[in-house]
Amino acid sequence: ERVFPGSIGDAYVAITDENGEYFLPVPPSVPGFVRCFPQDQEKLVLVTYVPARNEDEMVGGQAVTPATTVFSHKIASRLSDDIGTVKDNFLDDISGLGDVHIVKEGVAITGFELQGDPADEDVGLVAFSATALFNILFKNGVNVDYLAALDDFVDNASVDSEFLEGHGIPPDKAAEWSDIVNDSNEETAEDLGSELESALSMSRINVTVTDTPGGNGIAGATVDSDSDLDCDGCGTKTNANGQMVLTFTGVPAEVTNVMVEVSAPGYLSKVETTEIAAFATIDLEVVMARPFKLTVQVDGDGEGTVTSSPAGISCGSDCSQDYPEGTGVTLTAEPATGSTFDGWSGSCSGTGTCTATMDRARTVTATFIVSGDPFISNIRHEYYGIYDSCETSSGEIFSGHLYDIYFDFSDPDGDADKSDGAYVTVNSSIWSWADINGDGFSGTVWLSYCNSSPGTLLNVTITDGSGRTSNSLSHLLSEEDSY
């Protein structure tokens, strides 16, 4: 191992791999590395590979921000877990970059030349520029914080002589050195067909599409963006691991987020808003959800509609909708005028709101019935004879002729049960009444009636729990056993 660099900023300990190349690892908590090649520092190339960091994060005592980082074209999703793969990808990306040749007249540096063709012109140009800046400082032995110099370079897309002057470099040397690097960068940009300002405004989003948080990657998912920025990778599909990269160029400082749209066969489409920044790389996991269909059916002789929250169902007209797995959907029934909601069946029950959890396909039926006044269709009686003492269903005791009175009625609103507060009136008097056939008072009512003599005319009505009163139907009592 050797300490590197020894004269610029804080010293780091470099390590040598099996091929004798030097790699400068950052602290274990910050995945990444710096590649220094070749071994002969006379032709030193320094390329930093560190993901975008927080503004206040420190590496070896120096602040590392998105603007002070040079990135590989391919970025592994979990750098710290597989640094070997990251290193291989990184070396593959800059393969052909070759040396950054230092042009000299005697011992004085007069320029830099790129030898080799980088796989990615933008990455190669940024790596060349960062290397040229480092060398103009390192070879001339000045004690200027390289990261701060690189930060200023990224902001301006050029080396600023005033920045160098502000760090103690004499004005003539500051002007000379800035011109050397800037002229070399312009020539290299022209040779590569790249543009430094555009390359420095590049931002990458590493997209991973999964079926659950941190779960299996979804291959073949289409990833796109509605951004007006130039986008390389938009509209393409994820690989076998569910991964792909969106590369945006020309990202202005005022743009802080972008929308990413993902679609995949068998899943609901999804839109995510993610941060974006020039010269930064963002990791984005998009968790897709499988759809389950909720179907609503409307039944009964009445009319009404069913609506949902989240939106999607308005039945009458739109009675089915796909929802993401695990979604709780609340259904609300609204009866039309002249109708009453009679209740849910299927995946819900009762007469309140219905909440269906979409863990599978579900069907819910809402029943609406015609509302209106109850209607008495006929009355009949059974005669028991004369009793000295007879007790009616209301608990009253009479002496006289005892009758059981029965009448049939319809109940459109479904609230003509005794439990609803409904009651029967016989000749303007309220009488208790009872169910005789176990059907919940749905159609036939019985009451016990004592009278002093046959020939009495009964006028019967029923009032339901909503206060609606039926027609009044008359019935003449007789001594016949039944009528």
Protein Blocks (a to p, Z undefined) as FASTA:
>chain_A
ZZddfkgcjaddddddfkopacddddfklgcddddddfblklcccddddddddfkbceeh
iacdfklcccdfbdcfblmlmmmlmmmmmmmmmgoklpaddddehjacfbdcdedjdfbl
klmmmmmmmmmmmmmmmmnopacdfklmmmmmmmnopacfklmmmnopafklmmmmmmmm
mmmmmmmmmmnopafklmmmgccddddddfbehiacdehiacddfbfbdcehihpacdfk
opacdddehiafklmbdcdddddehiacddddddddehiacddddddddddddddddedj
bdcddddddehiacfklmcdcddehiacdddddddehiacebdehjbgcjbdcddddfbc
cddddddddedddddfbdcdddebjcfbdcdfkopaceddddddddddddfkopacfklo
pacdeehiacddddfklnoopmpccdddddfbghiacddddddfkopacddddddddfbf
bZZ
